[in-house]
Amino acid sequence: METCENKVKVVPEETARPKIMMTGRALKRSSAVSPLSLSHLVVIMLAITCGVAVANVYYAQPLLASMAHDFGIPEASIGVVITITQLCYASGLLLLVPLGDLVNRRLLIVCQLLLSALALAVVASTSIFPMWLVGIGIVGLLATVTQAVVACAAALAAPAQRGQVVGLVTSGVVIGILLARTVAGTLADLAGWRSVYIVSAILALLMAGILFRALPSDKTAKASLSYPQLLRSVFVLFGQEPLLRIRAIIAMLIFAAFSTLWTSMTLPLSATPFSFSHTVIGAFGLVGVAGALAAKRAGSLADRGLEQWTTGIGLALLLVSWLPISLLNHSLLAVIVGIILLDLAVQAVHVTNQSMIYRLRPEALSRLAASYMIFYSIGSGTGSIASTLVYVRAGWIGVSVLGAAISAVALLFWALTRSRARVSK
């Protein structure tokens, strides 16, 4: 609502310049509908849904060898699974997430979960590799329901609790990413890799049923746009909103640092002198959960107008975290401390970013999420590729220097751009 007491309005420096029209028809404002106050239980259900959905993108990573053996293909070729899943996830950010501004968000979330359950059932049952690839691609595409859930939570939350709600729900996303490898390795050891996708399909069905009954009906005003206009407006929004551009670039950098750690850490831990199994390596994700949970208060701080303070502290911690992380060959305890700091920092900044951008255009929450998360995806992919290449050439110290350099760039970028917008009550 434009007149809410707790509304934080972001005013670019060039306030005298009129806004560019997003399409041929002006977007509807949603001030006619008052946000709802979500119950804590519903918020927890939304967070769990996010974790269940996003984990589907990462389950395959520790299971590649078993999958290759099952399908009778070379292990070098099975890596295409990760590429297809990530590409389809990135496509879903653009093609599916903006639909929340056009259709009922509750129905959109439930339909995506049901279709995801169907795709997961195909992945778990088919023995035909091309069909399996199609299924895993659809799973990646539909995993973007996580962003539909976050946008829905932001839309339904009262302004005074929006940051807190976004923080709690987003914690589910980060925890899902961190625990995916642990869950996949454990289930695969107990009942084979297909059991991972059977369990995930059951969970998707369960969450679809729960949210259909528990989630309040989405009565926010919808944009009067065609689907092509809706997709085009994602890019127009990015061009119109300086704060969105700044926060998207920060997201790209912090998730490049995040992926630099989590993608490459498997390499030294699986080699001598550690020689840890996939299950043990995946258990390091449990350490990261502690940091992610500790950052949930970042949303509450954003609600109190402390976004820049939270961002600065978070980015400084991200940079500092690489010092203990670099001591992998000397102290696993130091690495654990570094992991907690890194995940705390990334989650705190990520929650703060989302809390800020969701205040820009109440009628365009899903498109804001899509535009922002596209940069998250770019950062994650770039960090994964760069870290593995650097590890081959310069070892773990090289990876740590890369992560610290990315973190330093993020901190410097924030410092240089923080004056581009002023935040006022």
C-alpha positions in Angstrom: 0.0 0.0 0.0 1.3 3.4 -0.9 0.1 4.9 2.4 1.1 2.2 4.9 3.0 3.7 7.9 5.8 1.1 7.7 6.2 1.4 4.0 9.8 2.1 3.0 10.0 4.1 -0.1 13.2 4.0 -2.2 13.8 7.3 -4.0 16.4 7.3 -6.7 18.6 10.4 -7.0 17.0 11.4 -10.3 13.5 11.7 -8.8 12.5 14.5 -11.2 12.7 12.1 -14.2 9.4 10.6 -15.0 9.0 6.8 -15.0 9.1 5.1 -18.4 5.9 3.2 -19.2 6.4 -0.5 -18.8 4.1 -1.5 -21.6 1.5 0.1 -23.9 -0.9 -0.1 -20.9 -0.1 1.1 -17.5 0.4 -1.5 -14.7 -2.3 -1.7 -12.1 -1.4 -0.7 -8.6 -2.5 -3.0 -5.8 -3.3 -0.4 -3.2 -6.9 -1.5 -3.1 -6.1 -4.7 -1.2 -4.7 -4.7 2.3 -1.9 -7.2 3.0 -2.7 -10.0 5.4 -0.9 -11.0 8.5 0.3 -14.6 7.9 0.4 -17.0 10.8 3.7 -18.4 11.9 2.6 -21.9 11.0 1.7 -20.9 7.4 5.1 -19.2 7.1 6.9 -22.4 8.3 4.9 -24.4 5.7 6.0 -22.0 3.0 9.6 -22.3 4.1 9.4 -26.1 4.0 7.8 -26.0 0.5 10.8 -23.9 -0.7 13.3 -26.3 0.7 11.5 -29.3 -0.7 11.3 -27.7 -4.2 14.8 -26.2 -4.5 16.5 -29.4 -3.3 15.3 -31.1 -6.6 17.9 -29.0 -8.4 20.8 -30.4 -6.3 19.9 -34.0 -5.5 21.7 -35.3 -8.6 25.1 -34.0 -7.7 26.2 -36.8 -5.3 24.3 -39.4 -7.3 25.9 -39.1 -10.8 28.1 -42.2 -10.6 25.1 -44.4 -9.5 22.9 -42.9 -12.3 25.6 -43.5 -14.9 25.9 -47.1 -13.8 22.1 -47.7 -13.8 21.7 -46.3 -17.4 24.9 -47.9 -18.7 26.5 -44.7 -19.9 30.0 -43.2 -19.2 30.3 -41.2 -16.0 31.8 -38.4 -18.1 28.5 -38.1 -20.0 26.2 -38.1 -17.0 27.4 -34.6 -16.0 25.0 -33.2 -18.6 22.2 -33.8 -16.0 23.5 -30.9 -13.9 23.7 -28.6 -16.9 20.2 -29.5 -18.1 18.7 -29.0 -14.6 20.4 -25.6 -14.1 19.5 -24.3 -17.6 15.9 -25.4 -17.1 15.8 -23.7 -13.7 17.1 -20.5 -15.2 14.5 -20.7 -17.9 11.8 -21.2 -15.3 12.9 -18.0 -13.5 12.0 -16.0 -16.7 9.1 -18.1 -18.1 7.2 -19.2 -14.9 7.9 -16.9 -12.0 6.4 -13.7 -13.5 3.1 -15.5 -13.9 2.4 -14.7 -10.2 1.6 -11.2 -11.3 -0.9 -12.5 -13.8 -2.7 -15.4 -12.2 -3.8 -16.5 -8.7 -0.5 -17.2 -6.8 -2.0 -20.0 -4.6 -3.3 -21.9 -7.6 0.0 -21.3 -9.5 2.0 -22.8 -6.6 -0.2 -25.8 -6.1 -0.3 -26.6 -9.9 3.5 -26.3 -10.1 3.9 -28.7 -7.1 1.5 -31.2 -8.6 3.3 -31.1 -12.0 6.6 -31.4 -10.2 5.4 -34.5 -8.4 4.5 -36.0 -11.8 7.9 -35.2 -13.3 9.7 -36.6 -10.2 7.6 -39.8 -10.6 8.9 -40.1 -14.2 12.5 -39.5 -13.1 12.1 -42.2 -10.4 10.6 -44.8 -12.6 11.7 -44.6 -16.2 14.6 -46.6 -17.6 14.7 -44.8 -20.9 17.6 -42.2 -20.7 16.2 -39.6 -23.1 12.8 -39.6 -21.3 14.6 -39.4 -18.0 16.5 -36.3 -19.2 13.3 -34.7 -20.2 11.9 -35.5 -16.8 14.8 -34.1 -14.9 14.7 -30.9 -17.1 11.0 -30.4 -16.2 11.9 -30.9 -12.5 14.4 -28.1 -12.8 11.9 -25.9 -14.6 9.3 -26.4 -11.9 11.7 -26.0 -9.0 11.3 -22.2 -9.6 8.1 -22.6 -7.6 10.3 -21.5 -4.7 10.3 -17.9 -6.0 6.6 -18.0 -6.5 6.3 -19.0 -2.9 8.6 -16.2 -1.7 6.7 -13.6 -3.8 3.4 -14.9 -2.5 4.6 -14.6 1.1 5.8 -11.1 0.5 2.4 -10.2 -1.0 0.4 -11.6 1.8 2.5 -10.4 4.7 1.7 -7.1 6.4 4.3 -4.4 5.6 5.5 -4.4 9.2 6.3 -8.1 9.0 7.3 -8.4 5.4 11.1 -8.6 5.9 10.7 -11.1 8.7 8.4 -13.3 6.6 10.7 -13.1 3.6 13.7 -14.0 5.9 11.9 -17.1 7.3 10.7 -18.3 3.9 14.0 -17.7 2.2 15.8 -19.7 5.0 13.9 -22.7 3.6 15.5 -22.2 0.2 19.1 -22.0 1.6 18.5 -24.9 3.9 17.1 -27.0 1.1 20.2 -26.3 -1.1 22.5 -27.2 1.8 20.8 -30.4 2.9 20.0 -31.7 -0.6 23.3 -33.5 -1.0 23.1 -35.0 2.5 19.6 -36.2 2.1 20.4 -37.6 -1.4 23.5 -39.5 -0.2 21.7 -41.0 2.8 18.6 -42.1 0.9 20.7 -43.5 -2.0 22.8 -45.5 0.5 19.7 -47.0 2.1 17.4 -47.6 -0.9 19.1 -46.6 -4.2 19.2 -43.2 -6.0 15.6 -43.6 -7.4 14.3 -43.5 -3.8 15.4 -39.9 -3.6 13.0 -38.8 -6.3 10.2 -41.0 -5.0 10.4 -39.3 -1.6 10.6 -35.9 -3.2 7.5 -36.6 -5.3 5.6 -37.6 -2.1 6.7 -34.5 -0.4 5.6 -32.3 -3.3 2.1 -33.9 -3.2 1.9 -33.4 0.5 2.9 -29.7 0.4 0.5 -29.1 -2.5 -2.4 -30.4 -0.4 -1.3 -28.5 2.7 -0.9 -25.2 0.9 -4.1 -25.5 -1.0 -6.0 -25.6 2.3 -3.8 -23.4 4.5 -2.6 -20.6 2.2 -4.9 -17.6 2.1 -6.5 -16.8 -1.3 -4.4 -14.4 -3.3 -6.7 -11.3 -3.9 -4.0 -8.8 -4.9 -4.7 -6.9 -8.1 -3.2 -8.5 -11.3 -1.5 -6.8 -14.2 -3.5 -6.2 -17.3 -0.9 -7.7 -19.6 -0.5 -10.4 -22.1 2.0 -13.1 -21.4 4.6 -11.6 -23.9 4.1 -8.2 -22.4 4.6 -9.7 -18.9 7.9 -11.2 -19.9 9.0 -8.0 -21.6 8.2 -6.0 -18.4 10.7 -8.1 -16.4 13.5 -6.4 -18.4 11.8 -3.0 -18.4 11.5 -3.2 -14.6 15.2 -3.9 -14.4 15.9 -0.8 -16.5 13.6 1.4 -14.5 14.6 0.5 -10.9 18.2 1.5 -9.9 17.8 -0.4 -6.6 16.8 -3.6 -8.3 19.9 -3.4 -10.5 22.2 -2.7 -7.6 20.8 -5.5 -5.4 20.7 -8.0 -8.4 24.4 -7.4 -9.0 25.2 -7.9 -5.3 23.2 -11.1 -5.4 25.2 -12.3 -8.4 28.4 -11.7 -6.6 27.5 -13.3 -3.2 26.1 -16.4 -4.9 29.2 -16.6 -7.1 31.2 -16.7 -3.8 28.7 -19.2 -2.3 29.1 -21.6 -5.3 32.8 -21.1 -5.3 32.9 -22.8 -1.9 30.2 -25.5 -2.2 31.1 -26.7 -5.7 34.8 -27.0 -5.3 34.9 -28.2 -1.6 34.0 -31.7 -2.8 37.3 -32.0 -4.6 39.8 -31.7 -1.7 37.6 -33.5 0.8 37.2 -36.5 -1.5 41.0 -36.7 -2.1 43.8 -37.7 0.2 44.5 -37.1 3.0 40.7 -36.8 3.8 39.1 -39.3 1.3 35.7 -38.6 2.7 32.6 -40.3 1.3 29.8 -38.4 -0.5 27.7 -38.8 2.6 30.3 -37.3 4.9 31.0 -34.5 2.4 27.3 -33.8 2.2 27.1 -33.6 6.0 29.1 -30.4 5.8 25.9 -28.9 4.6 24.6 -29.3 8.1 27.2 -26.9 9.3 26.0 -24.3 6.7 22.4 -24.7 8.0 23.5 -23.1 11.3 24.7 -20.0 9.5 21.5 -19.8 7.4 19.3 -20.1 10.5 21.3 -17.5 12.3 20.6 -15.0 9.5 16.8 -15.2 9.7 16.8 -12.0 11.8 18.1 -10.0 8.8 14.5 -9.6 7.6 13.5 -8.1 10.9 16.4 -5.6 10.7 15.3 -4.7 7.2 11.8 -4.0 8.6 13.4 -1.5 11.0 15.2 0.4 8.3 18.7 -1.1 8.9 19.1 -2.6 5.4 22.4 -0.8 4.6 23.9 -1.7 8.0 22.9 -5.4 7.6 24.3 -5.4 4.0 27.7 -3.9 5.0 28.2 -6.2 8.0 27.1 -9.2 5.9 29.5 -8.5 3.0 32.4 -7.8 5.5 31.7 -11.2 7.1 31.6 -12.8 3.7 35.1 -11.5 3.0 36.5 -12.5 6.4 35.1 -16.0 6.1 37.6 -16.9 3.4 40.5 -16.7 5.9 39.4 -19.7 8.0 38.1 -21.5 4.9 41.6 -21.2 3.3 43.0 -23.3 6.2 41.3 -26.5 5.0 44.6 -28.5 4.9 45.4 -27.4 8.4 42.2 -27.4 10.4 38.7 -28.7 9.7 37.5 -26.7 12.7 38.6 -23.5 11.1 36.8 -24.5 7.9 33.6 -25.1 9.8 33.8 -21.6 11.4 34.3 -20.2 7.9 31.4 -22.1 6.5 29.1 -20.8 9.2 30.3 -17.2 8.6 29.9 -17.5 4.9 26.4 -18.9 4.9 25.3 -16.4 7.6 26.6 -13.6 5.4 25.1 -14.8 2.2 21.7 -15.5 3.7 21.6 -12.2 5.6 22.4 -10.1 2.4 20.1 -12.2 0.3 17.1 -11.7 2.7 17.9 -8.0 2.9 18.0 -7.7 -0.9 14.6 -9.3 -1.3 13.1 -7.2 1.5 14.2 -4.1 -0.2 13.2 -4.9 -3.8 9.8 -6.2 -2.8 8.9 -2.6 -1.6 9.5 -1.1 -5.1 6.5 -2.3 -7.0 3.7 -4.0 -5.0 1.9 -4.9 -8.2 5.0 -6.6 -9.7 6.4 -8.8 -6.9 6.8 -11.9 -9.1 8.6 -10.0 -11.9 10.9 -8.4 -9.4 11.7 -11.9 -8.0 12.4 -13.2 -11.6 14.6 -10.3 -12.5 16.6 -10.6 -9.2 16.9 -14.3 -9.3 18.2 -14.4 -12.8 21.3 -12.8 -11.5 21.4 -15.2 -8.7 21.5 -18.0 -11.3 24.2 -16.3 -13.3 26.3 -15.9 -10.2 25.8 -19.5 -9.1 26.8 -20.9 -12.5 29.8 -18.7 -12.9 31.1 -19.5 -9.4 30.8 -23.2 -10.0 32.7 -23.2 -13.3 35.4 -20.7 -12.1 36.1 -22.5 -8.9 36.6 -25.9 -10.5 39.0 -24.4 -13.1 40.9 -22.5 -10.4 41.2 -25.6 -8.2 42.8 -27.6 -11.0 45.4 -24.9 -11.5 46.0 -23.4 -8.1 44.5 -25.8 -5.5 42.5 -24.8 -2.5 44.5 -21.7 -1.8 43.6 -20.5 -5.3 39.9 -21.2 -4.7 40.0 -19.3 -1.4 41.7 -16.3 -3.2 39.0 -16.4 -5.8 36.2 -16.4 -3.3 37.8 -13.6 -1.3 38.3 -11.6 -4.5 34.6 -12.0 -5.4 33.6 -11.0 -1.9 35.8 -8.0 -1.9 34.3 -6.8 -5.2 30.8 -7.2 -3.7 31.8 -5.2 -0.6 33.4 -2.5 -2.8 30.4 -2.4 -5.2 28.0 -1.9 -2.2 30.1 0.9 -0.8 30.2 2.7 -4.1 26.5 2.4 -4.8 24.9 2.8 -1.4 24.3 6.5 -2.0 22.4 5.9 -5.3 19.2 5.6 -3.3 18.0 7.0 0.0 15.7 5.0 2.3 13.1 7.0 4.3 9.9 6.2 6.2 
